[in-house]
Amino acid sequence: MSKSWQAYALHILDVAAKIERIQLRGNLTHDEVLYDATLRNLQTLGSNTNVA
């Protein structure tokens, strides 16, 4: 049985908040680690929005 949509929605909100916290740490265009962390979280966000 798949997870309910609420679980996916909460995870999306958590990931969005994490991306905001990463951005507060510095400039993504000058820090490769911050850029990679943001990109990874955006990939997670995308995978949770493509749920059937």
PAZA-658444 format. One line per 4 residues: number of its first residue (from 1); their letters; for each residue x, y, z of N, C-alpha, C, O, CB. Coordinates in steps of 0.1 Angstrom, whole numbers, plus 2048, in hexadecimal, padded with zeros to 3 digits. Glycine has a CB too. Example, Ala and Ser with C-alpha at 12.3 -4.5 7.8 and 13.67 -1.06 7.14 Angstrom:
BEGIN
1 = AS = 884 7C7 84E 87B 7D3 84E 884 7DF 84E 88E 7DF 855 871 7D3 85A; 880 7EA 847 889 7F5 847 881 800 84F 886 80B 850 88D 7FA 839
This chain:
BEGIN
1 = MSKS = 808 7F4 800 800 800 800 809 80C 800 812 80D 808 7F7 800 80C; 806 816 7F8 80E 822 7F7 80A 82C 802 800 82B 808 80C 829 7E9; 814 835 804 812 83F 80F 806 848 80B 804 84A 7FF 81F 847 811; 800 84E 815 7F5 858 812 7FB 865 80C 807 867 80E 7ED 85A 81F
5 = WQAY = 7F3 86C 806 7F8 879 800 7FC 882 80B 805 88B 808 7ED 87F 7F8; 7F7 881 817 7FB 88A 822 80A 888 826 811 891 829 7F2 888 82E; 80E 87B 826 81C 878 829 825 87F 81E 82F 884 822 81E 869 829; 821 87E 812 829 884 807 829 893 809 834 899 807 824 880 7F9
9 = ALHI = 81E 899 80C 81D 8A7 80E 826 8AC 819 82D 8B6 818 80E 8AC 810; 826 8A5 824 82E 8A9 82F 83D 8A8 82C 845 8B0 830 82B 8A0 83B; 841 89D 824 84E 89C 820 853 8A7 817 85E 8AC 818 850 88E 819; 84A 8AB 80E 84D 8B6 805 84F 8C3 80D 858 8CA 80A 841 8B8 7FB
13 = LDVA = 847 8C6 817 848 8D1 81F 856 8D1 827 85C 8DB 828 83D 8D3 829; 859 8C5 82C 866 8C4 833 872 8C6 82A 87B 8CD 82E 867 8B5 839; 871 8C1 81E 87C 8C3 814 87D 8D2 810 888 8D7 80F 87A 8BB 808; 872 8D8 80E 872 8E7 80B 878 8EF 816 880 8F8 813 863 8EC 808
17 = AKIE = 875 8EC 822 87B 8F3 82E 88A 8F0 82F 891 8F9 832 874 8EE 83B; 88E 8E4 82B 89C 8E1 82C 8A4 8E9 821 8AF 8EE 823 89E 8D2 829; 89E 8EA 815 8A4 8F2 80B 8A5 901 80F 8AF 907 80C 89B 8F1 7FE; 89B 906 816 89C 914 81B 8A7 915 825 8AE 91F 825 88F 918 821
21 = RIQL = 8A9 90C 82E 8B4 90C 837 8C1 90B 831 8CB 912 835 8B2 901 842; 8C3 903 826 8CF 902 81F 8D3 910 819 8DE 914 819 8CE 8F7 814; 8C9 916 813 8CB 923 80C 8CF 92E 816 8D7 937 812 8BE 928 805; 8CB 92D 822 8CF 937 82C 8DE 935 830 8E4 93F 836 8C7 935 839
25 = RGNL = 8E4 92A 82D 8F2 928 830 8FC 92F 827 907 930 82B 8F5 919 830; 8F7 933 81B 901 939 812 8FB 93A 804 8F0 936 801 90E 933 813; 904 93E 7FB 901 940 7ED 903 933 7E6 90E 92E 7E5 90A 94B 7E7; 8F8 92E 7E0 8F9 921 7D9 902 921 7CD 908 917 7C9 8EB 91C 7D5
29 = THDE = 904 92D 7C7 90C 92E 7BB 91B 92E 7BE 923 92D 7B5 908 93B 7B3; 91E 930 7CB 92C 931 7CF 930 925 7D8 93C 923 7DA 92F 93D 7D6; 927 91D 7DC 92A 912 7E5 925 905 7DF 919 903 7DF 924 914 7F3; 92E 8FD 7DA 92A 8F0 7D4 922 8E7 7DD 919 8E0 7D8 936 8E9 7CE
33 = VLYD = 926 8E6 7EA 91F 8DD 7F3 911 8E2 7F5 908 8D9 7F5 927 8DD 801; 90E 8EF 7F7 901 8F4 7F8 8F9 8F1 7EC 8ED 8EE 7EC 901 903 7FC; 8FF 8F3 7E0 8F8 8F1 7D3 8F4 8E2 7D2 8E9 8DF 7CF 902 8F5 7C7; 8FD 8D9 7D5 8FB 8CB 7D4 8F0 8C7 7DE 8E7 8BE 7DB 907 8C3 7D7
37 = ATLR = 8F0 8CC 7EA 8E6 8C9 7F4 8D8 8CE 7F0 8CE 8C7 7F1 8E9 8CF 802; 8D8 8DA 7EA 8CB 8DF 7E5 8C6 8D6 7D9 8BA 8D3 7D9 8CC 8ED 7E0; 8CF 8D3 7D0 8CB 8CB 7C5 8C6 8BD 7C9 8BC 8B8 7C4 8D7 8C9 7BB; 8CC 8B7 7D3 8C7 8AA 7D8 8B9 8AB 7DE 8B1 8A2 7DC 8D1 8A4 7E2
41 = NLQT = 8B7 8B6 7E5 8AA 8B7 7EB 89F 8BB 7E1 894 8B7 7E2 8AA 8C2 7F6; 8A3 8C2 7D6 89A 8C4 7CB 896 8B7 7C4 88B 8B6 7C0 8A0 8CF 7C1; 8A0 8AE 7C3 89D 8A1 7BD 893 89A 7C6 88A 893 7C1 8AA 899 7BB; 895 89A 7D3 88C 894 7DC 87E 89A 7DB 874 893 7DB 891 895 7EB
45 = LGSN = 87D 8A7 7DA 871 8AE 7D9 86A 8AA 7CC 85E 8A7 7CC 873 8BD 7D9; 871 8A9 7C1 86B 8A4 7B5 866 896 7B5 85B 893 7AF 875 8A6 7AA; 86D 88D 7BC 869 87F 7BC 85C 87E 7C5 854 875 7C2 874 876 7C2; 85A 887 7CE 84E 886 7D6 842 88D 7D0 837 88B 7D4 850 88D 7E4
49 = TNVA = 844 895 7C5 839 89B 7BE 834 893 7B3 82A 896 7AD 83D 8A9 7BA; 83B 888 7AF 837 880 7A4 831 872 7A9 834 868 7A4 843 87D 79B; 82A 873 7B4 824 867 7BA 816 865 7B4 80E 86E 7B3 823 869 7C9; 813 858 7B1 806 855 7AB 7FD 84F 7B5 7F2 84B 7B3 808 84B 79F
